[in-house]
């Protein structure tokens, strides 16, 4: 069975669900399965994908605006310095489950990941298993988040705040934690007959 790291993390979040904002309803089992199997991105997810694409194709230098996928992002007064190796996919075997993930950038033993959000919540990232899998899949030691708060000003146009930068590090027992998350996801996937992940080329 093949699964994306993002789906393993989505399952972990579902098992440990807590609302991101007041009034948010807890997703049902049916909601969760639909999220894992049906490609229905929200506007915020589409904007995040576009911002990732804009960074992927950008070169080092000064930018006031980045554009991709029909979206426009007005940047803070900052210079872009991006890893030379970007959008690299890796695979790892955890028992019967193959886990795959694609890093935004990697330089030596340091992985860089870009995130967009409407509200900065550091625990949301540090508690997750995604960064742990990425360090394992790519044999890296340091995981760096560039977390961009974005705000829509008009249709498909966003302002971007300077990134919040966080780091996490390889630790003893990390491989065992990844094995545990993979096993939990696999048992769930088997129980509800989830199909293999659809991996973009």
C-alpha positions as CSV (number, residue, x, y, z in Angstrom):
1,X,0.0,0.0,0.0
2,X,1.2,3.5,-0.9
3,X,0.3,6.6,1.2
4,X,1.4,10.2,1.1
5,X,3.0,11.7,4.2
6,X,0.3,14.4,4.2
7,X,-2.4,11.7,4.5
8,X,-0.6,10.0,7.4
9,X,-0.5,13.4,9.1
10,X,-4.2,14.1,8.3
11,X,-5.1,10.8,10.0
12,X,-3.0,11.7,13.0
13,X,-4.8,15.1,13.2
14,X,-8.2,13.4,12.9
15,X,-7.4,11.0,15.7
16,X,-6.2,13.9,17.9
17,X,-8.8,16.4,16.6
18,X,-9.0,19.9,18.1
19,X,-10.7,22.9,16.5
20,X,-8.7,25.5,14.7
21,X,-11.3,28.2,15.4
22,X,-14.4,28.6,17.5
23,X,-17.4,26.8,16.2
24,X,-15.5,24.4,13.9
25,X,-17.3,21.0,13.8
26,X,-15.5,17.8,14.4
27,X,-15.1,15.8,11.2
28,X,-17.0,12.5,11.0
29,X,-15.5,9.3,9.7
30,X,-17.1,9.9,6.4
31,X,-15.7,13.4,6.3
32,X,-12.2,12.0,7.0
33,X,-12.4,9.3,4.3
34,X,-13.6,11.8,1.8
35,X,-10.7,14.2,2.6
36,X,-8.2,11.3,2.1
37,X,-9.7,10.1,-1.2
38,X,-11.4,13.0,-3.0
39,X,-9.4,15.9,-4.4
40,X,-11.6,18.9,-3.3
41,X,-9.2,21.7,-2.3
42,X,-10.5,24.6,-0.4
43,X,-9.7,28.1,-1.6
44,X,-7.0,28.4,1.1
45,X,-5.5,25.1,-0.1
46,X,-5.5,26.3,-3.7
47,X,-3.8,29.5,-2.6
48,X,-1.2,27.6,-0.7
49,X,-0.5,25.3,-3.7
50,X,-0.1,28.4,-5.9
51,X,2.3,30.0,-3.4
52,X,4.4,26.9,-3.4
53,X,4.5,26.9,-7.1
54,X,5.5,30.5,-7.2
55,X,8.4,29.8,-4.9
56,X,9.4,26.6,-6.8
57,X,9.8,28.6,-10.1
58,X,11.3,31.7,-8.5
59,X,15.0,32.5,-8.7
60,X,17.0,34.2,-5.9
61,X,16.5,37.9,-5.8
62,X,14.2,40.8,-4.8
63,X,10.5,40.4,-5.5
64,X,7.5,42.6,-4.7
65,X,5.0,40.2,-6.3
66,X,5.0,36.5,-7.1
67,X,2.4,34.9,-9.4
68,X,1.4,31.3,-10.2
69,X,-1.7,29.3,-11.1
70,X,-3.7,32.5,-11.6
71,X,-2.9,33.8,-8.1
72,X,-0.9,36.9,-7.1
73,X,1.0,37.3,-3.9
74,X,2.2,40.7,-2.6
75,X,5.4,40.1,-0.6
76,X,7.0,41.9,2.3
77,X,10.2,43.8,1.7
78,X,12.5,40.8,1.7
79,X,15.0,39.0,-0.5
80,X,14.3,35.4,-1.5
81,X,17.1,32.9,-0.9
82,X,15.9,29.4,-1.8
83,X,17.6,26.0,-1.7
84,X,19.1,24.8,-5.0
85,X,17.4,21.4,-4.8
86,X,13.6,21.8,-4.8
87,X,10.5,19.6,-5.0
88,X,12.3,16.3,-4.4
89,X,10.3,13.2,-3.8
90,X,11.3,10.4,-1.4
91,X,10.0,7.0,-0.4
92,X,10.3,4.9,2.8
93,X,9.0,1.4,3.6
94,X,7.2,0.9,6.9
95,X,6.1,-2.8,7.0
96,X,3.5,-3.2,4.3
97,X,3.1,0.6,3.9
98,X,5.2,2.7,1.5
99,X,5.2,6.3,2.6
100,X,6.1,9.0,0.1
101,X,6.6,12.8,0.5
102,X,8.0,15.7,-1.5
103,X,10.1,18.3,0.2
104,X,10.0,21.9,-0.9
105,X,13.8,22.2,-0.6
106,X,16.9,20.4,0.7
107,X,20.4,21.6,1.2
108,X,22.8,19.1,2.8
109,X,21.1,17.7,5.9
110,X,18.6,20.5,6.1
111,X,15.1,20.3,4.8
112,X,13.1,23.5,4.1
113,X,9.3,23.5,4.0
114,X,7.0,26.4,3.1
115,X,3.6,26.7,4.7
116,X,0.8,29.2,4.3
117,X,-1.7,29.9,7.0
118,X,-4.2,32.5,8.1
119,X,-3.1,32.1,11.7
120,X,0.3,31.2,13.1
121,X,0.1,28.2,15.5
122,X,3.5,26.7,16.2
123,X,2.2,23.7,18.1
124,X,0.2,22.6,15.1
125,X,3.5,22.0,13.2
126,X,5.7,20.7,16.0
127,X,3.1,18.2,17.1
128,X,2.8,16.7,13.6
129,X,4.5,13.7,12.1
130,X,5.1,15.2,8.7
131,X,8.5,16.7,9.6
132,X,9.6,13.5,11.3
133,X,8.9,11.4,8.2
134,X,10.7,13.9,6.0
135,X,13.8,13.7,8.1
136,X,13.6,9.9,7.9
137,X,12.8,9.7,4.2
138,X,15.7,12.0,3.2
139,X,18.3,11.1,5.9
140,X,18.3,14.7,7.1
141,X,18.9,16.1,10.6
142,X,17.2,19.5,10.6
143,X,13.7,20.6,9.4
144,X,13.1,24.3,8.8
145,X,9.6,25.7,8.4
146,X,9.0,29.1,6.6
147,X,5.5,29.8,7.7
148,X,3.8,32.6,5.8
149,X,0.6,34.2,7.0
150,X,-1.4,35.2,4.0
151,X,-4.5,37.3,3.8
152,X,-6.9,37.6,0.8
153,X,-7.4,41.2,-0.3
154,X,-9.4,40.4,-3.5
155,X,-10.1,37.4,-5.6
156,X,-6.9,35.3,-5.9
157,X,-4.8,38.1,-4.6
158,X,-3.1,37.9,-1.2
159,X,-0.8,39.9,1.0
160,X,2.1,37.9,2.6
161,X,3.7,38.6,5.9
162,X,7.4,38.0,6.6
163,X,7.8,34.3,7.4
164,X,7.9,32.9,10.9
165,X,10.9,30.5,10.9
166,X,10.9,27.4,13.1
167,X,13.2,24.5,13.4
168,X,12.9,20.9,14.5
169,X,15.7,18.3,14.9
170,X,16.3,14.6,14.5
171,X,16.0,12.8,17.9
172,X,16.5,9.3,19.3
173,X,13.3,7.3,18.8
174,X,12.2,9.3,15.8
175,X,12.2,6.2,13.5
176,X,10.1,4.3,15.9
177,X,7.6,7.2,16.1
178,X,7.3,7.1,12.3
179,X,6.8,3.3,12.3
180,X,4.0,3.8,14.9
181,X,2.2,6.5,12.8
182,X,2.6,4.4,9.6
183,X,1.2,1.3,11.3
184,X,-1.8,3.3,12.7
185,X,-2.6,4.7,9.3
186,X,-2.2,1.3,7.6
187,X,-4.5,-0.5,10.0
188,X,-7.1,2.3,9.4
189,X,-6.7,2.2,5.7
190,X,-7.2,-1.6,5.6
191,X,-10.3,-1.3,7.8
192,X,-12.0,1.1,5.4
193,X,-10.5,-0.2,2.2
194,X,-8.7,3.1,1.3
195,X,-7.1,3.1,-2.2
196,X,-3.4,3.8,-2.7
197,X,-2.4,7.5,-2.8
198,X,-2.5,9.3,-6.1
199,X,1.0,10.6,-6.5
200,X,1.6,13.6,-8.8
201,X,4.2,13.2,-11.5
